[in-house]
Amino acid sequence: MHNLLLALRASTDAQARELDMIHKFLASFEAPLWAGKLPLHVGEPAGGSLTADEYKFAAITAWPIIIRYLIPIVWQTFINESNKDFESVRKRHLKAQEKFNMDFMAWKARQELPQTSTNTRKRGNRNEDTEPKPPKQPNVHMQHDEPVNLLRLSTALKIFCGSSMQLDLLPRAEVLLQEYLLEFKWMYGKESMKPNFHWLVHLAQQIKDYGPVYNLWAFLSERLNKVLKSSNSNYWTGGQVEILMMREFMHAAQIDSMAHGAL
């Protein structure tokens, strides 16, 4: 999810942005109520944090379609505008960098002045005369090679996330995943790499050891964590709150069982 949304920006009142197209697609996506619901405002603060159910449902339904068909359209529509925006930001950064260089040289010269009363008045309090901070480097929002790289990731995950596994396809998925990671590092730098990137490298071996990801993914345990955290603890601040949470969980499960039995 993070990889997909890294380069996408939210819409503004002035003009539509990349996320707007994805939001429109998600709003038009139809699914039965029993299957789950999609996060309609993903990528925006208004969307909030995704639950485990939303992650799972999006990963096995809408996101493969978005990556394969919608992402190339989004890039074709907004890549030129993104490049113009980056060029404007880059020019502002160059001016800010020149100002920083002048401020830094002036600050360095003040620090090298000898300790006299006159120079102290010119220099001011040494604690107040802080070192200027350089301007933050601008980031490229969209790059021409990203759709192809996302297709590498999508194809690898399609193999990894299959309900049944063909072991002869795992080497191909590993190669695609490594190509994606190396290309991502080249485009965005190693400072953008996350621990999840390293954990993905071990996915093929885990599938060989434990079978398809359906046997080992953590969506169920994450959902149970949410259920337990939402249990009524009566603002309990001491003692074994875990026992109280489990009692509340078992009580709710028994009520659900009785209701289904009555129907």
C-alpha positions in Angstrom: 0.0 0.0 0.0 2.8 2.4 0.9 4.6 1.7 -2.3 1.5 2.3 -4.4 0.7 5.6 -2.8 4.2 7.0 -2.4 4.1 9.2 -5.4 0.4 10.2 -5.3 -0.9 13.5 -4.1 -4.3 14.5 -2.8 -6.7 16.6 -4.9 -7.0 20.4 -4.2 -9.7 22.9 -4.9 -7.7 24.3 -7.7 -7.1 21.2 -9.8 -7.6 17.4 -9.7 -4.6 15.3 -8.7 -3.7 11.7 -9.1 -5.5 10.4 -6.1 -8.8 11.8 -7.4 -8.8 9.3 -10.2 -8.2 6.4 -7.8 -10.9 7.6 -5.5 -13.4 7.8 -8.3 -12.6 4.3 -9.3 -13.0 3.0 -5.8 -16.3 4.8 -5.5 -17.6 3.0 -8.6 -16.3 -0.4 -7.5 -19.2 -2.7 -6.7 -18.9 -5.7 -4.3 -21.4 -7.7 -2.2 -21.8 -6.4 1.4 -20.7 -9.8 2.9 -17.3 -9.5 1.1 -16.3 -6.3 2.8 -15.8 -2.7 2.0 -13.1 -0.7 0.2 -11.3 2.3 1.7 -12.7 5.1 -0.4 -10.4 7.9 0.7 -7.2 6.0 0.9 -4.1 8.2 0.9 -5.8 11.2 2.5 -6.0 12.1 6.2 -9.8 11.9 6.0 -9.5 8.2 5.1 -7.9 7.4 8.5 -6.0 4.2 9.1 -6.9 1.1 7.2 -8.2 -1.9 9.1 -6.9 -5.4 8.5 -10.2 -6.3 6.7 -9.9 -3.3 4.4 -6.2 -4.1 3.7 -7.1 -7.7 2.8 -10.2 -6.9 0.7 -8.4 -4.2 -1.2 -5.3 -6.4 -1.8 -7.3 -9.2 -3.4 -9.9 -7.2 -5.3 -9.4 -3.5 -6.3 -5.6 -3.0 -6.0 -4.5 -5.5 -8.6 -6.9 -3.8 -11.1 -5.7 -0.4 -10.2 -2.0 -1.3 -10.6 -2.5 -3.1 -13.9 -5.0 -0.8 -15.7 -5.4 2.5 -13.8 -1.8 3.4 -12.8 -0.6 3.7 -16.4 -3.5 6.1 -17.2 -2.8 8.1 -14.1 0.9 8.5 -15.0 0.0 9.4 -18.6 -2.4 12.0 -17.5 -0.4 13.7 -14.8 3.3 13.1 -15.5 3.9 16.3 -17.5 2.1 18.4 -14.9 4.2 16.7 -12.1 7.4 17.5 -14.0 6.4 21.1 -14.3 5.6 21.3 -10.6 9.0 19.7 -9.7 10.8 22.2 -11.9 9.2 25.1 -10.1 10.0 23.5 -6.7 13.6 22.9 -7.9 14.1 26.6 -8.8 12.7 27.7 -5.5 15.1 25.2 -3.8 18.1 26.6 -5.7 17.3 30.1 -4.5 16.8 28.9 -0.9 20.1 27.0 -1.2 21.9 30.2 -2.2 20.4 32.1 0.7 21.4 29.3 3.0 25.0 29.4 1.8 25.2 33.1 2.4 23.6 32.8 5.9 25.9 29.9 6.8 29.0 31.8 5.8 27.9 34.9 7.8 27.1 32.7 10.8 30.5 30.9 10.5 32.3 34.3 10.4 30.4 35.5 13.5 31.5 32.3 15.4 35.1 33.0 14.5 35.1 36.5 16.0 37.3 36.9 19.1 35.6 37.1 22.5 35.4 40.9 23.0 32.5 43.0 24.3 32.1 44.8 20.9 32.2 41.6 19.0 29.8 39.9 21.4 27.3 42.7 20.8 27.7 42.2 17.0 27.5 38.4 17.3 24.8 38.3 20.0 24.3 35.6 22.5 26.1 32.5 21.2 23.2 30.3 22.3 20.7 32.4 20.4 22.8 32.6 17.2 22.0 29.1 16.0 23.4 27.5 12.9 21.2 27.9 9.8 19.6 24.7 8.5 19.8 23.8 4.8 16.6 23.6 2.8 15.1 20.2 2.3 15.8 18.6 -1.0 12.7 18.5 -3.3 11.3 15.1 -4.2 10.1 13.9 -7.6 6.4 13.0 -7.2 6.2 10.9 -10.4 8.8 9.3 -12.7 8.4 7.9 -16.1 9.6 4.4 -15.2 7.3 3.9 -12.2 4.3 2.2 -13.9 6.6 -0.5 -15.3 8.2 -0.9 -11.9 4.8 -1.2 -10.2 3.9 -3.8 -12.7 6.9 -5.8 -11.6 5.7 -5.6 -8.0 2.1 -6.5 -9.1 3.2 -9.6 -11.0 5.4 -10.8 -8.2 2.6 -10.4 -5.7 0.2 -12.1 -8.0 2.4 -15.2 -7.9 3.2 -14.9 -4.1 -0.5 -14.4 -3.1 -2.0 -17.2 -5.1 -4.3 -19.6 -3.2 -2.4 -22.4 -4.7 1.3 -22.3 -5.4 3.4 -23.5 -8.3 6.9 -23.8 -7.0 8.4 -23.4 -10.5 7.1 -19.8 -10.6 8.7 -18.7 -7.3 12.1 -18.0 -8.9 10.4 -15.7 -11.4 8.6 -13.9 -8.6 11.9 -13.4 -6.7 13.6 -11.9 -9.8 10.7 -9.5 -10.4 10.7 -8.5 -6.7 14.5 -7.9 -6.7 14.2 -5.8 -9.9 11.4 -3.8 -8.3 13.4 -3.1 -5.1 16.6 -2.1 -7.0 14.7 0.2 -9.3 12.9 1.7 -6.3 16.2 2.4 -4.6 17.6 4.0 -7.8 14.6 6.3 -8.2 14.0 7.4 -4.6 17.3 6.6 -2.8 18.1 4.2 0.0 16.7 6.6 2.6 13.2 5.8 1.3 13.6 2.1 1.8 11.6 0.6 4.7 12.0 -2.6 6.8 9.1 -4.2 4.9 11.3 -4.1 1.7 13.8 -6.4 3.4 11.1 -8.7 4.8 9.7 -9.2 1.3 12.9 -10.8 0.3 12.2 -13.8 2.6 8.7 -14.4 1.3 9.6 -17.0 -1.3 11.4 -19.1 1.3 8.5 -18.8 3.8 6.1 -20.1 1.1 8.4 -23.1 0.5 8.4 -23.8 4.2 4.8 -23.1 5.1 2.8 -23.2 1.9 0.7 -20.4 0.3 0.4 -17.0 2.1 -3.2 -17.8 3.0 -1.7 -20.2 5.6 0.5 -17.6 7.3 -0.7 -14.1 6.6 -1.5 -12.0 9.7 -4.9 -10.5 8.6 -6.8 -12.7 11.1 -4.6 -12.0 14.1 -4.7 -8.2 13.3 -8.4 -8.3 13.1 -8.6 -10.1 16.5 -6.3 -7.4 17.9 -8.8 -4.8 16.8 -11.7 -6.7 18.3 -9.9 -7.1 21.7 -8.8 -3.4 21.8 -12.4 -2.3 21.2 -13.6 -4.4 24.2 -15.2 -2.4 27.0 -12.7 -2.2 29.8 -14.6 0.3 32.0 -11.5 2.6 32.0 -9.6 -0.1 33.9 -6.1 1.1 34.7 -4.7 -1.7 36.8 -4.7 -5.5 37.2 -5.0 -8.1 34.5 -6.9 -6.2 31.8 -6.2 -9.0 29.3 -8.6 -11.3 31.3 -11.3 -8.6 31.2 -10.9 -8.2 27.5 -11.1 -11.9 26.9 -14.3 -12.1 29.0 -15.8 -9.3 27.0 -14.8 -11.0 23.8 -16.3 -14.4 24.9 -19.5 -12.7 26.1 -20.0 -11.1 22.7 -19.2 -14.4 20.9 -21.8 -16.2 23.0 -24.5 -13.6 22.2 -23.7 -13.8 18.5 -23.9 -17.6 18.7 -27.3 -17.4 20.4 -28.6 -14.9 17.9 -27.6 -17.1 14.9 -29.1 -20.1 16.6 -32.4 -18.4 17.1 -32.5 -17.5 13.4 
